[in-house]
């Protein structure tokens, strides 16, 4: 007994002595965000307070910034109690997105509950050609969803399903995030008709709505090719040797499909009810796309589509009112971690805003690019936008805050306003996969993947995507990407 105990102690001692990899030293997303909140509070004592004069445009109702109006104001550093107050305020101010997440997942949950989505996956599993192509198929679909109607938050509810699918296919949770959340964020960055970024940015720049589509669609293809290649390359590597998975030592048993579920998927045949449910689901997506492009749908209207779609699917599936209520409660309970992450990310912005240092940060970031030649100014705008997303993790918030500065900067630098919009959407969109304060933080929280592991996987791909962004920004400058 003593020998066994001594051996056990030696094993534990040796295990503790094993040096952790650098990416394992990065804390969980929740802890990382809370640490970021503390750092933000400390920075209010180090960064001088300042602000721009903001004016409401009477014609559009958009609040714009006078880029020449920046001035310093009295410092207003936050105290320790304000840090904890900001978490509650983050929940309140993030209410629009939070409830959209609840309702969006209720919509998705209802569709999944009917078995319609499982039937689709079953077809893929049973078809050898589709089975081999499931990674590029879903990446393409979600890139299109993110680019056209700005899908991003509703993918939170789908992540567990795609993680389970990826594991069943012999891959890992990273692949599940790639084919769903990552693909959607990349599409959102291209933003061909994204109502939350492109529409607002073009409105502020006084450009025709959804103009400049040709170069955007060409760039989407340029981003898709390396994304699919990189994901397939990693998938092939871990399929051949599961120990090569970046998350091979983590427990994802809660996401794994059990044998009964796998058998059900393999033997599933789409019923008439499931076909109607799937049709309603796709029509809901079409309604969001058309509404966003032609009727200026906002969060309220998108939420309305989610509710109507979920209720129609429930009626077709013959759910009782009690079952519908129960499904809604279960759907909400499954995304509570998302709510916490949204609140913490929002809290960072609240701290910086209340201390009046957000405008100082924006002003400081844009000073170095004012006097550069056009091609360099445009690249500077892209880099500054990429950096700025760390402190303003909101596409709409950045559009309102930054585009009124980008537009006159573009005019002075000889860069078209359409190029400035492209720099904005690229910088804001791709960095959503880079910072824990942005959407990837929420996705990783749901997927139970430490941020450091994702960082190790994604950074080489991000370098490729950044190079492509810079190439297309250069093309935009050289071709006077317009109409102006």
C-alpha positions as CSV (number, residue, x, y, z in Angstrom):
1,X,0.0,0.0,0.0
2,X,2.9,2.4,0.9
3,X,4.6,1.6,-2.4
4,X,1.4,2.4,-4.4
5,X,0.9,5.6,-2.4
6,X,4.5,6.7,-2.9
7,X,4.3,5.9,-6.7
8,X,1.0,8.0,-6.9
9,X,2.7,10.9,-5.1
10,X,5.6,10.8,-7.5
11,X,3.4,10.7,-10.5
12,X,1.4,13.7,-9.2
13,X,4.6,15.5,-8.4
14,X,6.1,14.9,-11.9
15,X,2.8,16.0,-13.4
16,X,2.8,19.3,-11.5
17,X,6.5,19.8,-12.6
18,X,5.6,19.5,-16.3
19,X,5.9,23.0,-17.7
20,X,2.6,24.4,-19.0
21,X,2.5,25.5,-22.6
22,X,2.1,29.3,-23.0
23,X,-1.4,29.0,-24.3
24,X,-2.5,27.1,-21.2
25,X,-1.4,30.0,-19.0
26,X,-4.1,32.2,-20.5
27,X,-7.2,32.0,-18.2
28,X,-10.7,31.1,-19.1
29,X,-12.8,33.6,-21.1
30,X,-14.8,34.7,-18.1
31,X,-11.7,35.2,-16.0
32,X,-10.0,37.0,-18.9
33,X,-12.8,39.4,-19.4
34,X,-13.0,40.1,-15.7
35,X,-9.2,40.8,-15.7
36,X,-9.8,43.1,-18.7
37,X,-12.4,44.9,-16.7
38,X,-10.0,45.5,-13.9
39,X,-7.3,46.7,-16.4
40,X,-9.8,49.0,-17.9
41,X,-10.6,50.5,-14.5
42,X,-6.9,51.0,-13.8
43,X,-6.4,52.7,-17.2
44,X,-8.9,55.4,-16.2
45,X,-6.2,56.7,-13.9
46,X,-3.5,56.6,-16.6
47,X,-5.2,57.8,-19.8
48,X,-6.4,61.4,-19.8
49,X,-10.1,62.0,-20.3
50,X,-11.3,63.6,-23.5
51,X,-14.3,63.9,-25.8
52,X,-15.5,64.8,-29.2
53,X,-18.6,67.0,-29.8
54,X,-21.5,64.8,-31.0
55,X,-24.3,66.2,-33.2
56,X,-27.5,64.4,-34.1
57,X,-28.1,64.6,-37.9
58,X,-31.7,65.8,-38.3
59,X,-32.2,64.0,-41.6
60,X,-30.9,60.5,-40.7
61,X,-31.1,60.6,-36.9
62,X,-27.6,59.3,-36.7
63,X,-25.3,60.8,-34.0
64,X,-22.1,62.0,-35.6
65,X,-18.8,63.2,-34.3
66,X,-17.1,66.4,-35.3
67,X,-13.5,65.1,-36.0
68,X,-12.0,68.6,-35.2
69,X,-13.8,69.0,-31.9
70,X,-11.6,66.7,-29.7
71,X,-10.7,68.4,-26.4
72,X,-9.6,67.2,-23.0
73,X,-11.9,67.2,-20.0
74,X,-11.7,66.7,-16.3
75,X,-10.6,63.3,-15.3
76,X,-13.3,60.9,-14.0
77,X,-11.5,57.7,-12.9
78,X,-13.7,54.9,-11.7
79,X,-13.6,53.4,-8.2
80,X,-13.6,49.7,-7.2
81,X,-17.4,49.9,-6.5
82,X,-18.0,51.2,-10.0
83,X,-16.3,48.1,-11.4
84,X,-19.0,45.9,-9.8
85,X,-21.8,48.3,-10.7
86,X,-20.7,48.1,-14.3
87,X,-21.4,44.4,-14.4
88,X,-25.1,45.0,-13.6
89,X,-25.2,47.9,-16.0
90,X,-23.7,45.7,-18.6
91,X,-26.6,43.3,-18.2
92,X,-29.1,46.1,-18.5
93,X,-27.4,47.9,-21.4
94,X,-26.8,44.6,-23.2
95,X,-30.5,43.7,-22.8
96,X,-31.2,44.1,-26.6
97,X,-28.5,41.7,-27.6
98,X,-29.2,39.4,-24.6
99,X,-32.8,39.0,-25.4
100,X,-32.1,38.6,-29.1
101,X,-29.8,35.7,-28.1
102,X,-32.6,34.2,-26.0
103,X,-35.2,34.5,-28.7
104,X,-32.7,33.5,-31.5
105,X,-31.8,30.3,-29.6
106,X,-35.5,29.6,-28.9
107,X,-36.0,29.7,-32.7
108,X,-33.0,27.4,-33.3
109,X,-33.9,25.1,-30.4
110,X,-37.4,24.6,-31.6
111,X,-36.1,23.6,-35.1
112,X,-33.6,21.2,-33.5
113,X,-36.2,19.8,-31.1
114,X,-38.5,18.7,-34.0
115,X,-35.6,16.7,-35.4
116,X,-35.4,18.6,-38.7
117,X,-31.8,19.6,-38.3
118,X,-30.8,16.1,-37.2
119,X,-32.5,14.7,-40.4
120,X,-30.4,17.1,-42.5
121,X,-27.2,15.9,-40.7
122,X,-28.4,12.3,-41.1
123,X,-28.5,12.9,-44.9
124,X,-25.0,14.2,-44.8
125,X,-23.8,11.2,-42.7
126,X,-25.5,8.7,-45.0
127,X,-24.2,10.3,-48.2
128,X,-20.5,9.5,-48.6
129,X,-19.9,12.5,-50.9
130,X,-21.6,15.0,-48.6
131,X,-19.9,13.4,-45.5
132,X,-16.5,14.2,-47.0
133,X,-17.5,17.7,-47.8
134,X,-19.4,18.6,-44.6
135,X,-16.7,21.1,-43.5
136,X,-16.6,23.2,-46.7
137,X,-20.4,23.0,-47.1
138,X,-21.1,24.4,-43.6
139,X,-18.3,27.0,-43.8
140,X,-19.8,28.4,-47.1
141,X,-23.3,28.4,-45.7
142,X,-22.4,30.3,-42.5
143,X,-20.1,32.7,-44.4
144,X,-23.0,33.6,-46.6
145,X,-25.3,34.0,-43.5
146,X,-22.9,36.3,-41.8
147,X,-22.2,38.4,-44.9
148,X,-25.8,38.9,-46.1
149,X,-28.1,39.3,-43.1
150,X,-25.4,39.8,-40.4
151,X,-25.9,36.5,-38.6
152,X,-23.6,36.0,-35.6
153,X,-25.4,35.8,-32.3
154,X,-27.8,33.0,-33.3
155,X,-24.8,30.7,-34.0
156,X,-24.2,30.6,-30.2
157,X,-27.1,28.2,-29.8
158,X,-25.8,26.1,-32.7
159,X,-22.3,25.6,-31.5
160,X,-23.0,22.6,-29.2
161,X,-24.6,20.8,-32.1
162,X,-21.7,21.4,-34.5
163,X,-19.2,20.5,-31.9
164,X,-21.0,17.2,-31.4
165,X,-21.1,16.7,-35.1
166,X,-17.4,17.4,-35.5
167,X,-16.5,15.0,-32.7
168,X,-18.7,12.3,-34.3
169,X,-16.9,12.8,-37.6
170,X,-13.6,12.1,-35.9
171,X,-12.5,15.7,-35.4
172,X,-12.6,18.0,-32.4
173,X,-14.4,21.0,-30.8
174,X,-12.1,23.5,-32.7
175,X,-13.6,22.2,-36.0
176,X,-17.1,22.7,-34.6
177,X,-16.3,26.3,-33.8
178,X,-14.7,26.8,-37.3
179,X,-17.6,25.5,-39.4
180,X,-20.2,27.5,-37.5
181,X,-19.0,30.5,-35.4
182,X,-15.7,31.3,-37.2
183,X,-17.3,31.0,-40.6
184,X,-20.1,33.4,-39.6
185,X,-17.7,36.0,-38.2
186,X,-15.7,35.9,-41.5
187,X,-18.9,36.4,-43.5
188,X,-19.9,39.3,-41.2
189,X,-16.5,40.9,-41.8
190,X,-17.0,40.8,-45.6
191,X,-20.5,42.3,-44.9
192,X,-22.0,42.4,-48.4
193,X,-25.3,43.5,-47.0
194,X,-24.8,43.3,-43.2
195,X,-27.4,45.7,-41.8
196,X,-25.5,46.2,-38.5
197,X,-22.2,47.4,-40.1
198,X,-22.3,48.0,-43.9
199,X,-25.7,49.7,-44.0
200,X,-24.9,52.0,-41.0
201,X,-21.4,52.8,-42.2
202,X,-22.5,53.6,-45.7
203,X,-25.3,55.8,-44.4
204,X,-22.9,57.8,-42.3
205,X,-20.6,58.1,-45.3
206,X,-23.6,59.2,-47.4
207,X,-22.9,56.4,-49.9
208,X,-25.7,54.5,-51.8
209,X,-27.0,51.7,-49.6
210,X,-25.2,48.4,-50.3
211,X,-23.1,49.9,-53.1
212,X,-19.7,48.5,-54.1
213,X,-20.9,44.8,-54.1
214,X,-18.5,43.6,-56.9
215,X,-15.2,43.9,-54.9
216,X,-16.9,42.6,-51.7
217,X,-18.1,39.4,-53.3
218,X,-14.7,38.9,-54.9
219,X,-13.0,39.3,-51.5
220,X,-15.4,36.8,-50.0
221,X,-14.1,34.2,-52.4
222,X,-10.5,35.2,-51.5
223,X,-11.2,34.7,-47.8
224,X,-13.1,31.5,-48.3
225,X,-10.4,29.6,-50.0
226,X,-7.7,29.8,-47.3
227,X,-10.3,29.4,-44.5
228,X,-11.5,26.1,-46.0
229,X,-8.0,24.9,-46.8
230,X,-6.7,25.8,-43.3
231,X,-9.6,24.1,-41.5
232,X,-9.4,21.0,-43.7
233,X,-5.7,20.8,-43.1
234,X,-6.1,20.8,-39.4
235,X,-9.1,18.3,-39.6
236,X,-7.0,15.9,-41.7
237,X,-4.1,16.1,-39.2
238,X,-6.2,15.3,-36.1
239,X,-8.2,12.6,-38.0
240,X,-4.9,10.8,-38.6
241,X,-3.6,11.4,-35.1
242,X,-6.1,12.6,-32.5
243,X,-3.2,13.5,-30.1
244,X,-2.4,16.3,-32.5
245,X,-5.6,18.1,-31.5
246,X,-5.0,21.3,-29.6
247,X,-7.8,20.4,-27.2
248,X,-7.1,16.6,-27.0
249,X,-6.6,16.7,-23.2
250,X,-9.9,18.5,-22.5
251,X,-13.2,16.9,-21.7
252,X,-16.0,17.4,-24.3
253,X,-18.1,14.4,-23.3
254,X,-21.1,16.6,-22.7
255,X,-21.1,17.4,-26.4
256,X,-20.6,13.9,-27.7
257,X,-23.5,12.1,-29.4
258,X,-24.3,8.9,-27.7
259,X,-24.8,5.6,-29.7
260,X,-28.6,6.0,-29.7
261,X,-28.3,9.5,-31.1
262,X,-25.8,8.4,-33.8
263,X,-28.1,5.5,-34.7
264,X,-31.0,7.9,-34.9
265,X,-29.1,10.2,-37.1
266,X,-28.0,7.4,-39.4
267,X,-31.5,5.9,-39.7
268,X,-33.4,9.2,-39.7
269,X,-35.6,10.0,-42.7
270,X,-37.1,13.4,-43.0
271,X,-40.8,13.4,-42.3
272,X,-43.3,15.8,-43.8
273,X,-43.5,17.7,-40.6
274,X,-39.7,18.1,-40.5
275,X,-39.7,19.3,-44.1
276,X,-42.3,22.0,-43.3
277,X,-40.4,23.0,-40.2
278,X,-37.2,23.3,-42.2
279,X,-39.0,25.3,-44.8
280,X,-40.3,27.7,-42.1
281,X,-36.8,28.0,-40.7
282,X,-35.4,28.9,-44.2
283,X,-38.2,31.3,-44.8
284,X,-37.4,33.0,-41.5
285,X,-33.8,33.5,-42.7
286,X,-35.1,34.9,-46.0
287,X,-37.4,37.3,-44.2
288,X,-34.5,38.6,-42.2
289,X,-32.3,39.0,-45.3
290,X,-35.1,40.8,-47.3
291,X,-36.2,42.8,-44.3
292,X,-32.6,43.9,-43.5
293,X,-31.9,45.0,-47.1
294,X,-35.2,46.6,-48.1
295,X,-37.0,47.5,-44.8
296,X,-34.2,48.4,-42.5
297,X,-34.8,45.7,-40.0
298,X,-33.2,46.3,-36.6
299,X,-32.9,44.0,-33.6
300,X,-36.6,44.4,-32.8
301,X,-37.8,43.2,-36.2
302,X,-35.2,40.3,-36.3
303,X,-36.5,39.2,-32.8
304,X,-40.0,39.4,-34.2
305,X,-39.1,37.0,-37.0
306,X,-37.5,34.6,-34.4
307,X,-40.6,34.6,-32.3
308,X,-43.0,34.1,-35.2
309,X,-40.8,31.4,-36.8
310,X,-40.4,29.5,-33.5
311,X,-44.2,29.6,-32.9
312,X,-45.0,28.5,-36.4
313,X,-42.6,25.6,-36.2
314,X,-44.1,24.7,-32.8
315,X,-47.6,24.6,-34.2
316,X,-46.5,22.4,-37.2
317,X,-44.8,20.1,-34.7
318,X,-48.1,20.0,-32.7
319,X,-46.5,21.2,-29.5
320,X,-49.0,22.2,-26.7
321,X,-48.8,25.7,-25.2
322,X,-47.1,24.1,-22.1
323,X,-44.5,22.4,-24.3
324,X,-43.8,25.6,-26.1
325,X,-43.3,27.4,-22.8
326,X,-41.0,24.6,-21.6
327,X,-38.9,24.7,-24.7
328,X,-38.5,28.5,-24.4
329,X,-37.3,28.1,-20.7
330,X,-34.9,25.3,-21.6
331,X,-33.5,27.3,-24.6
332,X,-32.9,30.3,-22.4
333,X,-31.2,28.2,-19.7
334,X,-28.7,26.8,-22.2
335,X,-27.4,30.2,-23.2
336,X,-27.0,31.7,-19.7
337,X,-23.2,31.6,-20.0
338,X,-23.5,33.7,-23.1
339,X,-25.4,36.3,-21.0
340,X,-22.6,36.5,-18.5
341,X,-20.0,37.0,-21.2
342,X,-22.0,39.7,-23.0
343,X,-22.4,41.5,-19.7
344,X,-18.7,41.4,-18.9
345,X,-17.7,42.5,-22.4
346,X,-20.2,45.4,-22.2
347,X,-18.9,46.3,-18.7
348,X,-15.5,47.0,-20.2
349,X,-17.0,49.5,-22.6
350,X,-19.1,51.1,-19.8
351,X,-16.0,51.6,-17.6
352,X,-14.0,53.3,-20.4
353,X,-17.0,55.4,-21.5
354,X,-17.9,56.6,-18.0
355,X,-14.4,57.7,-17.5
356,X,-14.4,59.7,-20.8
357,X,-11.3,57.9,-22.2
358,X,-12.9,56.1,-25.2
359,X,-12.7,59.2,-27.3
360,X,-9.1,59.8,-26.2
361,X,-8.2,56.3,-27.3
362,X,-10.0,56.8,-30.7
363,X,-8.3,60.2,-31.1
364,X,-4.9,58.7,-30.3
365,X,-5.2,55.8,-32.6
366,X,-6.0,57.9,-35.7
367,X,-3.4,60.6,-35.2
368,X,-0.5,58.7,-36.9
369,X,-2.4,58.1,-40.1
370,X,-3.7,61.6,-40.9
371,X,-0.7,62.7,-43.0
372,X,0.2,59.5,-44.7
373,X,-0.1,58.9,-48.5
374,X,-3.5,57.4,-49.6
375,X,-2.4,53.8,-49.8
376,X,-0.7,54.0,-46.4
377,X,-3.6,55.9,-44.8
378,X,-6.0,53.2,-45.9
379,X,-3.9,50.5,-44.5
380,X,-3.5,52.5,-41.3
381,X,-7.3,52.7,-41.1
382,X,-7.5,48.9,-41.3
383,X,-5.0,48.4,-38.6
384,X,-6.5,51.0,-36.3
385,X,-10.0,49.4,-36.7
386,X,-8.5,46.0,-35.9
387,X,-7.0,47.4,-32.7
388,X,-10.1,49.4,-31.8
389,X,-12.4,46.4,-31.7
390,X,-10.7,45.4,-28.4
391,X,-12.3,48.3,-26.6
392,X,-15.5,48.7,-28.7
393,X,-16.6,45.1,-29.4
394,X,-19.7,46.3,-31.2
395,X,-20.0,46.8,-35.0
396,X,-22.9,49.2,-34.6
397,X,-21.1,51.1,-31.8
398,X,-17.9,51.4,-33.8
399,X,-19.8,52.6,-36.9
400,X,-21.4,55.4,-34.9
401,X,-18.2,56.3,-33.1
402,X,-15.5,55.9,-35.8
403,X,-17.1,56.4,-39.2
404,X,-17.7,60.1,-38.7
405,X,-13.9,60.3,-38.1
406,X,-13.0,58.0,-40.9
407,X,-15.0,59.9,-43.5
408,X,-13.2,63.2,-43.2
409,X,-9.9,61.4,-42.8
410,X,-10.6,59.5,-46.1
411,X,-11.5,62.8,-47.8
412,X,-8.3,64.5,-46.6
413,X,-6.1,61.5,-47.5
414,X,-7.5,61.1,-51.0
415,X,-9.1,57.8,-50.2
416,X,-12.6,57.0,-51.3
417,X,-15.3,56.8,-48.6
418,X,-16.2,53.3,-49.9
419,X,-12.6,52.2,-49.1
420,X,-13.0,53.6,-45.6
421,X,-16.2,51.6,-45.2
422,X,-14.3,48.5,-46.3
423,X,-11.5,49.1,-43.9
424,X,-14.1,49.5,-41.1
425,X,-15.9,46.3,-41.8
426,X,-12.7,44.3,-42.3
427,X,-11.1,45.7,-39.2
428,X,-14.2,45.3,-37.0
429,X,-15.2,41.9,-38.4
430,X,-12.1,39.8,-38.5
431,X,-10.9,40.9,-35.1
432,X,-14.2,39.5,-33.7
433,X,-12.2,36.2,-33.8
434,X,-9.1,37.7,-32.1
435,X,-10.2,39.3,-28.8
436,X,-11.9,37.8,-25.8
437,X,-13.9,41.0,-25.5
438,X,-15.5,40.3,-28.9
439,X,-17.7,37.5,-30.2
440,X,-15.0,34.8,-30.0
441,X,-15.0,35.2,-26.3
442,X,-18.6,34.2,-26.1
443,X,-18.2,31.3,-28.6
444,X,-15.3,29.9,-26.7
445,X,-17.2,30.2,-23.4
446,X,-20.0,28.0,-24.9
447,X,-17.5,25.6,-26.5
448,X,-15.5,25.3,-23.3
449,X,-12.3,26.0,-25.1
450,X,-9.6,28.0,-23.3
451,X,-8.8,31.2,-25.2
452,X,-5.1,30.3,-25.4
453,X,-5.9,27.1,-27.3
454,X,-7.9,29.1,-29.8
455,X,-5.2,31.7,-30.1
456,X,-2.6,29.0,-31.0
457,X,-4.9,27.5,-33.6
458,X,-6.2,30.8,-35.2
459,X,-3.2,33.1,-35.3
460,X,-1.6,31.6,-38.5
461,X,-5.0,31.8,-40.3
462,X,-5.5,35.4,-39.0
463,X,-2.1,36.3,-40.5
464,X,-3.2,35.0,-43.9
465,X,-6.6,36.7,-43.7
466,X,-4.9,40.0,-42.6
467,X,-2.6,39.9,-45.7
468,X,-5.7,39.4,-47.9
469,X,-7.4,42.3,-46.3
470,X,-4.5,44.5,-47.0
471,X,-4.4,43.4,-50.6
472,X,-8.0,44.3,-51.1
473,X,-7.6,47.6,-49.4
474,X,-4.7,48.4,-51.7
475,X,-6.9,47.3,-54.7
476,X,-9.6,49.6,-53.5
477,X,-7.2,52.6,-53.3
478,X,-5.7,51.9,-56.7
479,X,-9.1,51.5,-58.4
480,X,-10.8,54.5,-56.6
481,X,-13.3,52.0,-55.2
482,X,-16.6,53.9,-55.2
483,X,-18.9,55.4,-56.3
484,X,-16.9,57.9,-54.2
